[in-house]
Amino acid sequence: MNPTNKSLIVSFPFDESTISIEDIDGSLTLDELMRNHGLGARDGSFQFLADQNGRMINHLPLRNAPNVVHVQYPRNVDQVWVDTSPRNGFSVTSDSEGSKIFLLGGQENMFTSIYITRWKLGNRTPVAYRFSPTYPHYQVGNLVYLQVPLQGNNACIFNPESGKEDLNLRLEMQEQEMNQMRGFWSAWELTGNGLSAKYRVDITPLPSGFKPLKSRSNKKIRRVDVENLRATHLNPSVQTGRIQFGENKYSALVCGVPSSSGSLKGRVVARSNKTRPNFVNLEGYQYGMTQFVKVPEEGRIIQLYNSVSKQWVDCTLLMSDECDLEKIRNQWVVVKLKKHSRYKRALKIIALPREFYKKKTN
């Protein structure tokens, strides 16, 4: 076998069968492999592939592919037939299991691939939008459904190339208006080169009395002195220490670097409870530092405090195969601040806090 080649097991869950393919050219994508070996859909339609976590992997090079590939719809992806005319921008259809879906941008007598968002109208019916599984995946004029970010003006939509919600969109809206819509799920139309979008107020008008969501960085954070710092065995950039509330001292896990003045001041980002110690970020700021952050419920934008410029700055949480963001949303993680060619400031998840203490919960 050529050392650059690999073997692969293709699983067909619908009939509980598998096929083993040996000595495959690792430069091919999984989609090309299936077609080259006559394993495509018999009716000529696009055949979706997923890994064990349900991520779409059709466009993944074989050299980066898992050992087992599943021929099935990826998580939150489906193909539907639309029988009804759209009303107020939405068509009513059913997914492959027969459940009701509101499809943004659907037209009567249309067969299309869809991405199903987390938002449910009336807390019952999921909302989906269209995409193409082959390039180009989106075109100018396409409608997408997303949540207005809590900070900044960038949002992410489903990217068939990576199988993740990491295709960045710049939302075309004045900051003052956007601040009134923070956290609002709404329809947007792709503009320009397809990497920006404009708000479709005619489809999803802002409800009267809507209260915008606020990011955690806007909340008051307690500052404390940190002492008795000791590096942990698992990662020297994560330390143990002691902090003081009133007359009492408590244990803490500490991330970050001291401020430029050398002061060991820190910000308590999470108070201790029965399962964890206090989480503290030192007030310094530099690339390569660690920080405790909470994975947002939506999106990947997190704000860190830059003590040098004395302002909050947007950072993008990186996605990886090792850490599925969808499984750890609203949980605390340890990240490292990195320079990034695309996002300028990026956060790479390097650990979960519970790895540094004995309790099993985060």
C-alpha positions in Angstrom: 0.0 0.0 0.0 1.2 3.5 -0.9 2.1 5.2 2.5 0.1 8.3 1.4 -3.0 6.0 0.8 -5.4 4.6 3.4 -8.3 2.2 3.9 -11.8 3.1 4.7 -15.0 1.5 6.0 -18.2 2.8 4.5 -21.3 2.1 6.7 -24.8 2.1 5.3 -27.0 2.3 8.4 -30.3 1.9 6.5 -29.5 -1.7 5.6 -26.9 -2.3 8.4 -24.2 -3.2 5.9 -20.6 -2.0 5.4 -18.0 -1.9 2.6 -14.3 -1.9 3.1 -12.2 0.0 0.5 -8.4 -0.5 0.5 -5.4 1.5 -0.8 -7.3 4.8 -1.5 -5.7 7.9 -2.9 -5.6 10.1 0.2 -5.8 13.3 -1.9 -9.4 12.6 -3.0 -12.4 13.9 -1.1 -14.9 11.5 0.4 -17.5 12.7 -2.2 -15.1 11.9 -5.0 -14.3 8.5 -3.5 -18.0 7.5 -3.4 -18.5 8.4 -7.0 -15.3 6.8 -8.3 -16.3 3.5 -6.6 -19.8 3.5 -7.8 -21.2 4.1 -4.4 -23.2 7.2 -5.2 -27.0 7.4 -4.9 -28.7 5.4 -7.7 -31.0 8.2 -8.7 -28.1 10.6 -9.2 -29.0 12.8 -6.2 -26.4 14.1 -3.8 -25.5 11.5 -1.1 -24.6 12.9 2.3 -21.8 11.4 4.4 -21.3 11.9 8.1 -18.8 11.0 10.8 -19.7 9.3 14.1 -20.7 12.7 15.6 -23.1 13.5 12.7 -20.9 16.1 11.1 -21.1 16.4 7.3 -17.8 15.2 5.8 -18.4 14.9 2.0 -15.8 17.5 1.2 -13.2 16.3 3.6 -9.9 15.0 2.1 -9.5 11.3 2.7 -6.2 11.8 4.5 -8.2 13.7 7.2 -11.2 11.4 7.2 -12.2 9.1 10.0 -11.8 5.4 9.5 -15.5 4.8 9.3 -17.8 6.9 7.1 -21.6 6.8 7.5 -24.0 7.2 4.5 -26.7 9.2 6.2 -28.0 12.7 6.7 -25.7 14.7 8.9 -26.9 16.3 12.1 -29.4 19.2 11.3 -29.2 18.5 7.6 -31.9 17.1 5.4 -33.4 17.1 1.9 -37.1 18.0 1.5 -39.8 18.3 -1.2 -41.8 21.5 -0.9 -45.5 21.2 -1.9 -46.8 24.5 -0.6 -46.4 28.1 -1.7 -44.5 30.4 0.7 -46.3 32.6 3.1 -44.5 35.6 4.7 -41.2 34.1 3.4 -41.7 30.6 4.8 -43.0 27.3 3.3 -44.4 24.5 5.4 -42.8 21.1 4.7 -41.7 17.9 6.4 -38.3 16.5 7.1 -37.3 12.9 6.2 -38.9 11.6 9.4 -42.2 13.3 8.8 -41.8 16.2 11.3 -43.0 19.6 10.4 -40.5 22.2 9.3 -40.8 25.9 8.4 -38.5 26.5 5.5 -37.2 30.0 4.8 -37.0 30.7 1.0 -38.8 27.6 0.0 -40.9 27.6 -3.2 -43.7 25.3 -4.4 -42.5 22.1 -6.3 -39.0 22.5 -5.0 -36.6 19.7 -3.9 -33.8 21.2 -1.9 -31.1 20.5 0.8 -31.8 22.3 4.1 -30.0 23.2 7.3 -32.2 23.1 10.4 -31.5 25.8 12.9 -31.9 25.6 16.7 -34.7 28.1 16.6 -38.3 26.8 16.8 -41.3 29.0 16.0 -43.8 28.9 18.8 -41.3 26.7 20.7 -42.5 23.8 18.5 -41.6 23.9 14.8 -37.9 24.2 13.7 -36.9 26.8 11.2 -34.6 25.8 8.3 -32.9 27.5 5.3 -31.7 26.3 2.0 -28.1 25.5 0.9 -26.4 23.6 -1.9 -24.3 20.6 -1.0 -22.1 21.3 -4.0 -20.2 24.5 -4.8 -21.4 27.3 -4.8 -23.2 26.5 -1.6 -24.9 29.9 -1.4 -25.7 32.6 -3.9 -26.4 36.3 -3.6 -30.1 36.7 -2.8 -30.4 33.5 -0.8 -32.2 33.8 2.6 -30.6 32.5 5.8 -32.0 32.4 9.3 -29.6 33.3 12.2 -29.4 34.9 15.6 -28.1 38.4 15.8 -24.7 38.2 17.7 -24.5 39.5 21.2 -21.3 41.4 20.2 -19.9 42.7 16.9 -21.5 42.4 13.5 -20.4 39.0 12.4 -22.5 35.8 12.4 -21.9 32.3 11.1 -24.0 30.0 8.9 -23.7 26.4 8.0 -20.6 25.6 5.9 -20.9 22.4 3.9 -17.2 22.3 3.3 -16.4 21.8 7.0 -19.8 20.5 8.2 -19.9 23.2 10.8 -21.5 26.6 11.4 -18.3 28.5 10.6 -19.0 30.4 7.4 -18.6 34.0 8.5 -21.2 36.6 7.4 -20.9 40.4 8.0 -24.3 41.8 8.9 -25.0 45.1 7.2 -26.6 47.2 9.9 -25.7 50.3 12.0 -24.5 49.4 15.4 -27.2 51.4 17.2 -29.9 49.5 15.3 -28.1 46.1 15.9 -27.9 46.8 19.6 -31.7 46.8 19.7 -31.7 43.3 18.1 -29.0 41.5 20.0 -30.0 37.8 20.3 -33.0 38.1 17.9 -33.5 35.2 15.5 -34.3 36.7 12.1 -34.2 36.4 8.3 -31.2 37.8 6.4 -30.5 38.0 2.6 -27.0 37.4 1.2 -25.5 40.4 -0.5 -22.3 41.5 -2.3 -20.0 38.6 -2.7 -22.2 36.4 -0.6 -20.1 37.1 2.6 -22.4 39.8 3.9 -26.1 40.0 4.5 -28.9 42.5 5.0 -31.8 42.2 7.4 -35.2 41.3 6.0 -37.5 43.2 8.2 -40.4 42.4 5.9 -40.1 38.7 6.9 -39.1 38.9 10.5 -40.0 42.3 12.0 -38.6 43.0 15.5 -41.5 42.3 17.9 -42.7 45.3 20.0 -41.1 45.2 23.4 -38.3 42.9 22.4 -35.5 43.0 25.0 -32.0 42.5 23.5 -29.8 40.0 25.1 -26.6 41.2 26.8 -23.2 39.5 26.7 -21.5 38.4 29.9 -18.7 40.9 29.3 -21.2 43.7 30.0 -21.8 42.3 33.5 -19.9 43.5 36.5 -16.9 41.2 37.3 -15.3 41.1 40.7 -11.6 42.0 40.9 -9.5 40.3 43.6 -5.8 39.9 44.6 -4.3 36.5 43.8 -1.6 34.9 45.8 0.2 31.5 46.3 0.2 30.7 42.6 1.4 27.3 41.6 1.5 25.7 38.2 -0.6 22.6 37.6 0.9 19.4 36.5 -1.4 19.1 33.4 -0.6 22.5 32.0 1.8 25.1 33.6 -0.3 28.0 32.1 -3.2 27.0 34.3 -2.4 27.6 38.0 -3.8 27.1 41.4 -4.0 30.0 43.8 -5.8 31.7 46.7 -8.2 34.7 46.6 -9.9 36.7 49.3 -13.6 37.6 49.7 -14.0 39.8 52.8 -12.0 38.2 55.6 -12.0 34.7 54.2 -9.6 33.1 51.6 -10.6 30.6 49.0 -9.0 28.3 46.5 -9.1 29.1 42.8 -8.0 28.0 39.4 -6.1 30.8 37.7 -5.5 31.5 34.0 -3.8 34.3 32.2 -0.8 36.5 32.7 -0.1 39.3 35.2 -0.8 42.9 34.1 2.1 45.0 32.6 2.6 46.5 36.1 3.3 43.1 37.5 0.2 43.3 39.8 -1.4 40.0 40.6 -5.0 41.3 40.2 -7.5 38.9 38.7 -11.2 38.9 37.6 -13.5 36.2 39.1 -15.4 34.9 36.1 -17.1 32.1 38.0 -17.7 31.6 41.7 -17.0 28.3 43.4 -19.8 25.8 44.1 -20.1 22.3 45.3 -18.4 20.8 42.3 -15.7 23.4 41.4 -13.3 26.1 42.7 -13.4 29.7 41.8 -12.3 30.5 38.2 -10.0 33.6 37.9 -8.4 35.3 34.9 -5.4 37.5 35.6 -5.7 41.0 34.2 -2.8 40.9 31.8 -3.2 40.5 28.1 -1.0 38.9 25.5 -1.1 36.3 22.8 -0.5 32.8 24.1 -2.2 33.4 27.4 -4.9 31.1 28.7 -8.3 32.2 29.8 -11.5 30.7 31.3 -14.4 31.4 29.0 -18.0 30.1 28.7 -18.9 28.7 25.3 -21.9 30.8 24.1 -25.3 29.3 23.5 -25.1 30.5 19.9 -22.2 31.5 17.7 -18.5 31.6 18.4 -17.8 35.2 19.4 -16.4 35.8 22.9 -15.1 39.0 24.3 -11.9 39.3 26.4 -10.8 42.3 28.3 -7.6 43.9 26.9 -6.0 45.6 29.8 -3.5 47.3 27.5 -6.1 49.2 25.4 -8.6 49.1 28.3 -11.5 47.7 26.2 -13.3 44.5 25.4 -12.2 42.9 22.2 -14.0 40.3 20.0 -12.3 36.8 19.7 -13.5 33.9 17.7 -13.7 30.4 19.2 -12.1 27.9 16.9 -13.8 24.7 16.0 -12.0 21.4 15.9 -12.6 17.7 15.5 -11.4 17.0 19.0 -14.0 19.3 20.6 -17.6 19.5 19.4 -18.9 22.9 20.4 -22.5 21.8 20.2 -21.9 19.4 23.1 -20.2 21.9 25.4 -22.3 25.0 24.8 -22.9 27.0 28.0 -20.0 25.2 29.6 -16.7 26.6 30.9 -13.5 25.8 28.9 -9.9 26.8 29.0 -8.7 28.5 25.9 -5.5 29.9 24.5 -5.5 33.3 22.7 -3.9 33.1 19.3 -3.2 35.3 16.3 -5.2 34.2 13.3 -5.1 35.1 9.6 -8.9 35.1 9.2 -10.2 36.1 12.6 -7.4 38.3 13.9 -7.9 37.1 17.5 -8.8 33.4 17.9 -9.4 31.2 21.0 -8.3 27.6 20.8 -9.9 25.2 23.4 -7.1 23.4 25.2 -8.9 21.8 28.1 -12.0 21.6 30.3 -11.6 23.0 33.8 -12.7 19.8 35.4 -9.5 18.2 34.2 -7.7 20.3 36.8 -9.7 19.2 39.8 -11.2 16.0 41.1 -14.9 16.7 40.6 -16.5 15.2 37.6 -18.8 18.0 36.6 -18.0 21.3 35.0 
